[in-house]
């Protein structure tokens, strides 16, 4: 079992958990993810490894409350144990010195973007990072991103922090003023779709880290399949990163919405059960 040794809320519904997992910490690279199961009745949840400490034997994950399992995970405390943590999974990000790298993250997608920003900077690149959120209270990892970025641009929908606007506006501002050799985008699927359309206009090679439905994480179930360049790929073993200009985001968005009604129904039932238990 895997012990939680640190917990901190980064915003009202986003928690950072540091977990003892020495073998994963040793093997993990930027871009890798894990699949965890809270208990024997829990579902399998894919989460990107946001950070790792080899000496302490820990990995860091950042979780947003969106459904029953993520809610339960965010409610766990220091000293609690997670039943299963499997990883590192997926293909690591290809890190090399390419020149200027534009890294863009939206919402909780900033968490998996951080190790890539860190690795790209340590590889000698000029790294410009754009992070976006609905408002200032939802901006996460600002200090960490600033440490490894030559420039950090913050965009908020309401203008309460940084510049008012969308992540694509911040990206285009950079692209119009200097040469960008590569872009990396991570966030909600719709955000990545429009970020990819933005960089495609300027013929900038772009990677997107996809967040599809996932079950086994080893390529057997096919739940995470996406169309990339007209071919079927499995995010768990071929990704999670793909050429953003080749991803069929409309198909991906459709598949992501397949269980929304059931997920919402289950979440409402779970919240009601908590309310009843507290009476």
Buried (B, 14 or more C-beta within 10 A) or exposed (E): EBBBBEBEEBBEBBBBBBBBBBEBBEBBBBBBBBBBBBEEEBBBBBBBBBBBEEEEBBBBBBBBBEBBBBBBBBEBEEEBEBEBBBBBBBBBBEBEEBEBBBBBBBBBBBBBBBBBBBBBBEBEBBBBBBBBBEEBEBBBBBEBBBEBBEEBBBBBBEEBBBBEBBBBBBBBBBBEEEEBBBBBBBBBBBBBBBBBBBBEEBEBBBBBBBBBBBBBBEBEBEBBBBBBEEEEBBBBBBBBBBEBBBBBBEEBBEBBEEEEEEBEEBBEEBEEEEEEEEE
